[in-house]
């Protein structure tokens, strides 16, 4: 099974992706984690990505597509869940081309939606607990704006395939909503 989980920053994508990966024995591919790993290694991709991430901007499509193509080829025999990719229409088109070249498809596209005020509060709390450098109040507000401009159009792109999930409420409640659709 190949899943794609999307939604604005703070919607709970990463949390739900971890739960889904455990439940269905899927490899959890988080673009953020992959990028942070590249940053910690000090790779040229990581250094370039860090400057964009620290400002709350998206890493350029060509960098992410090249990284994801290699990753998806390596895991083509496995079930997986994509978390945080694609984030733009060109990335979604590139992802479709990658899956087509592998003779595969995305089985479910899950969109978690949450009120923006709830999202900002969640991210501020996460920043206080985790100390992530990319979770300052200014960056959080910019990430929400960037999401609305660049990523929200993916909802229309995946219109016929998308499963919209209300992300407000407890983790268990949101998980239950997803499990009611994916069995």
Secondary structure, DSSP 8 states (H G I E B T S, - for coil): -EEEEEESTTSSHHHHHHHHHHHHT-EEEEHHHHHHHHHHHT-HHHHHHHHHHHTT----HHHHHHHHHHHHHHTTTS-EEEES---SHHHHHHHHHHHHHTT---SEEEEEE--HHHHHHHHHHHHHHH--TT--HHHHHHHHHHIIIIITHHHHHTTTTEEEEE--S-HHHHHHHHHTT--
